[in-house]
Amino acid sequence: EEEAKAQEEPVHRQCGECGRDVTGEMPPEFKGDFICMACRDNPMQALQAMLEDAAGVPPDLSALTEFELMKPLGAGAMGEVHLARRKSTGRLEALKIMQPKVRANNTMIEMFLRECANAAALKHPNVVETYEYGRAGSIFYMSMEYVEGGSISDLMDKNGGRLPVDQAVEITIKALEGLDYFHQAEIPYVKTKGGEFKPGRGLVHRDLKPANVFVSGTPGNMQVKVGDVGLAK
């Protein structure tokens, strides 16, 4: 009788991000963590709610409570990037968070973590530095150097779509120095012909464009950094 009663009572299911009831939204046969449509459409809101509830978060979320979110900077296929302030130092950083719809796929998680590990191995004045990466609860993240001038794309927009020749040459030369380093750097994950991953040398960016090269400073004394190695091989 008790078993029959249990079957009649509705099973309440919660969103793996915000914790709200998703009984009517989640397919009955679905297994694992379900992310509601509201969190899929606005992952920053869900993340912010978790950070604001720092007093009650589990210990494995402590890494993310170190960050104060400022504003979104952009989004790609794998994740969203937010401007964040590290509370212990006050340093501004670019915090990349894997999108909820992506982290339901184990293959995508593995790709993201390999990207993080390869990026963290790159140390050069003309390459965006990766400070740390990991998992906090169900959230996979990567903390990177924030270049306050934005991308070449942003700079071009401010200049009517074109850059002065001398400024363009300066940026190009410094970006090429970063790429030259890419092509000979020691990195932890290189895919072999057999499909395995092992340490190797050299990374090909494969997604070099104005939106992925970041600049700061003034003409003649510019800092130029190549970033976003998500498609690199």
N, C-alpha and C positions, 0 to 999 in steps of 0.2 A: 504493500500500500504506500509506504514512504517513497519507494523507488518510482512508482507511478506519479505521485504528487510532484516529485522533483522534475520529472520529465515535462509536466504540465507548466511549471513555473518558468518564466522567461529567464534566459541566461544574460546577465548584464556584462557587457564587454567595454573595455576602456581603451582610449587612444594611447598609444605608446609614448606620445609626446606630452600632450596637455592633460591627459587623465580623464577627459570628459567621456560621458556615456556614448558609445557608438553602436549600440545594439541594433538600431535600425539601418545603420550605414554599412556595417561589416557583414560580408557574406557568411552564412552559417557554416560553410565548409572551410573557411579561412583558418589557417594555423599560423601561429607566431605573432609578432608585434604588428598591430595594424595602426597606420597613421591616418587620422581623419583628414577630410578634404580641406578643412580650415587650416590645418598645420601644413599641408602640402602646398597650399596657395600662399601662405605667409610663414615660412619657417623661422624668420627672425622673431616674430611675435612669440612663437612657442619657445624659442631659445631664451628670449628675454624673460619670459615668465619663470623658466627654470632657474635663471641666474638670480632673479629677485627673491626667490624662495631659498636662498643660500643656507638659511639656518636649519632647514630641514632636509637638505639634499644628502644622499648617501655619500660616503667617503670617496667613491670612485668618480664623483662629479666635482671634486674639489679643485681640479686643474682648471675648469672653466669658470669657477667662481672668482678666480684671480682677474678676470677680464670684465671691464665695463664697456658695453656696446655703445658706440657713438652714432654710426650711420652706415647704411649699405654702400659698398663701393662698386659692386658688379656681380655678375653671375655667369656661370658656364655650365657645361653639361654635367660635371661632377658635383659642383658645389657653389655656394654663395660666399662672397668675400665681404667682410664687414670691417670698418674702422673700429678698433677697440683700444682702450687704455688699460695697460697693465697696472693694477692697483698698487703693487709693491714698489714699483719704480716710477710710475707716471709716464712711462714710455708709450708712445702711440705705435700700434702694430696692426698689420693686416691679418685678420683672423678668417681663415677659410673653413667653412663648415660643410660637410657632405650633406647634400640634399636628402630629405627623408625618403623620397621615392627611389633614390639610388641605393641607399644602404640596406634595402631589403634584398639586394642581390649580392651574394657572396663574392662573385667574380669581380663586381665593381668595387667592393670593399678591398679586395686584394690589390686591384689596380691602383686605388687611391693610396694605400699604404706603401706600395712600391714607389709611386710618384713622390710621396713624402720623404722616403728614405733616400732616394736619388737626389732630391732637391737639397736635403740636409747635408749631403756630402759635398755640395758645391760651395767653395769659398773663394770669391774673387771680387775685386772692387766694382766690376761691371756686371755682376750677377746678383739678383735679389737674394738676400740671405734668409734661410729658414732657421728660426730659433728653436722650435720644438714641434712635436706632433704626437698624436696618440688617440686614445679612446677615453671618453668620459661618459660613463653610463652607456647609452645607446648612440651617443654622438661621437663621430669621428671628426677630428679637427687638425688644422695645421696653422701655426703662428709664424708670420713672416715679417720681414722688414717693410715698413711703410715709407714710401717715397712721396713726400708731400706735394711735389709738383704735378703728380698724375702721370698719365701716359703721353706718348707722342701724339696720339689721337686727340687728347684733351688740349695739348699745346697747339696743334693745328687748328682746332676749332676756335681757339682764342685769337688766332692770327688769320682768320678768314679762309682757312683751308690749305694754306701754304706756309712754308717756313723760309726765312732768308737763306740764301745759299750757304753762307759761312756757318750759320747755326746748324743747318742740315748736315753739312760735312762733319762738323764736330761731333754731332750725335751719332752719325753713321760710323765714324772711326772708332769711337768708344764702344758702340754696340758690337762691332766686329771683333774688338779685343775680348769681349765677353764670350762671343761665339767661338773664337779660337780656343779659349780655355775649355768651353763645353766639349769640343771635339777631342780633347786629350785628357780630360779629367778622369780620375779613378772613381768609379761608382759601384755600389753594392749589388745592383740587380740588372744584369744583362741577359736577355732571353737567347738561349742557344738554339741551334737548328733542331735539336731534339725536344725543344719546348721547355727545357728546364731553365732556372734562373741561377746565375752565379756572378761573382764580382768580375768586373771588366773595365775596359778603358774606352772612353769616348761616348758622347751623347749627342744625338742629332735632334735639334729642337722641333722641327716640323710644323711649327705654328708661329713663325716669326712674322709679326705685323705691328703696325703702330700702336694697337691697343695692348700689346704685351711687352713693350719697351717703355720703361719709366724714367722720368727725368726730374731733376731739381736743380736749383742754382741759376746763374745768369750766363748769357752767352760769353764764351771764352773761359768760363770756369764752371762748366756743367757736370753734374753727376748723372751718369747714364747707366741703367741697370736692366738687363734682360731678365724677364720673369715668365712665370706660367709654363712649367715643364710637363703639363698633363698629357700632351700628345707625343712627348719625346721618346726616342728609341735609341 
